[in-house]
Amino acid sequence: MNDQIDEPSLCETSCKQVEVPTEDEVEALNAMREVKERARSIKGQISKLSAAREASEMEERSRHKWPSRRWPFIY
């Protein structure tokens, strides 16, 4: 092994330093994650409600479009 302390290692000359977020930044990131998750949840609920409303409207339209009883002259 070549253990020379005087020479800078490859990583010291070419790698970027990793920045550790502050406590305030971590709190802000967690708050943004919570907002994002809540937005996903609300979006999913809206999608479900929209699909249910559309299905209900289609069912209502189909009831009015076709008679519920057969016409007397078909027999």
GILINZI-V452316 format. One record per pair of residues at least 4 apart in sequence whose C-alpha atoms are under 6 Angstrom apart, sorted by sequence separation. I is the first residue (numbers start at 1). J is the second residue. D is the distance in Angstrom with one decimal. If there is no record, write none. Layout:
[[I | J | D] [I | J | D]]
This chain:
[[11 | 15 | 4.9] [21 | 25 | 5.7] [39 | 43 | 6.0] [46 | 50 | 6.0]]
